[in-house]
Amino acid sequence: MHRLFSGALSVEEKTIPIQGLPERLVGTVVAQLSDFHFDGLRLSDAMLARAIDRIYDFHPDLIALTGDFVTHDPQPIYELARRIKHLPSRYGMVAVLGNHDIQVPGARQIVTRALEQADIAVLWNQVATPLGEDFPVVGFADYWSREFDPTVLNQIDPAVPRLVLSHNPDTAEPLASWRADLQLSGHTHGGQIYLPGLGSGPLVWKRFRQRVPRRVRNSIPFLSDRCFHVVRHWEWARGLHRIGDNWLYVNRGLGTYPPGRLFCPPELTVLTLMRA
């Protein structure tokens, strides 16, 4: 997607307080990228290169990739994996898959294999410990796969803080019953249109669209039923949110769907962890 329609890359820096964060991990920097949609249309080479360059500026300790690496055809994942495999991070990269990564038969296996060949750990209802056993990383199956399983968190002592990766931010609702100190998600693209003071486009137009005949609204981007089925909680479409005792951060993604973005540019997230 040309920069005219996507906007320039935005780097969002946040400090996140974590209850019980080990002293040795205070100041840990986690970089997050999401929703590449690397298919030759939705993500330009220039945008990807800019995101890679900016990550080098921050020297993150861990890089989290939160899904939708491809759009429909999974084959471009091999080229994407080649481009990102050498991103600098002290403890490596961890990833979860999004709904587009599993959309066609065999896609999940292809995307997983390509990322793992690039030394990127792909978690599907699994616990990993790149930062140590006292701050594990939990990666969930995509919500729409029907394999999302929050009971994976039972594998961790409740007294131990944890980082959670889950592509769809709607999972923050069931996870509110569990300890999920910081959840990183994507999926929404921030709504792609954001109206300052009002919120993401779908949230603003929710009532208005009901007055538009279905056959008409389904031909209009951001008013269609398909758009509104992306997530239930459009109020969590971008940025940092407190869900119960947990933090949720939703990245706006790098890829852009037509007709483009407005006040909602592609995002690289840089999070610094501190003790609560």
PELINLIN-V820352 format. One record per backbone hydrogen bond with DSSP energy under -1.0 kcal/mol. CO is the residue of the C=O (numbers start at 1). NH is the residue of the N-H. Records with the same first field share a line. If there is no record, write none. Layout:
CO: NH  NH
This chain:
2: 5  6
3: 7
5: 261
10: 268
12: 270
14: 272
16: 274
18: 21  276
22: 25
23: 26
25: 28
28: 273
29: 61  62
30: 271
31: 64
32: 269
33: 66
34: 254
35: 255
37: 39
42: 256
44: 48
45: 49
46: 50
47: 51
48: 52
49: 53
50: 54
51: 55
52: 56
55: 58  59
60: 90
61: 91
62: 31
63: 94
64: 33
65: 96
67: 35
68: 37
69: 38
74: 77
75: 78
76: 80
77: 81
78: 82
79: 83
80: 84
81: 85
84: 87
92: 63
93: 121
94: 65
95: 123
104: 107
106: 110
107: 111
108: 112
109: 113
110: 114
111: 115
112: 116
113: 117
115: 120
116: 119
121: 95
126: 139
128: 137
132: 135
136: 163
137: 128
138: 165
139: 125  126
142: 145
143: 146
149: 152
150: 153
151: 154
152: 155
153: 156
157: 160
162: 182
163: 138
164: 184
165: 140
167: 186
168: 171
169: 172
170: 173
171: 175
174: 177
175: 178
181: 247
182: 164
183: 249
184: 166
185: 251
186: 188
188: 191
189: 192
191: 193
192: 262
193: 201
195: 198  199
199: 195
200: 204
201: 205
205: 209
208: 211
209: 212
213: 216  217
214: 218
216: 219
217: 220
220: 223  224
224: 228
225: 229
227: 230
232: 234
233: 236
234: 237
239: 250
241: 248
243: 246
246: 243
247: 183
248: 241
249: 185
250: 239
253: 267
257: 260
262: 194
266: 10
268: 12
269: 32
270: 14
271: 30
272: 16
273: 27
274: 18
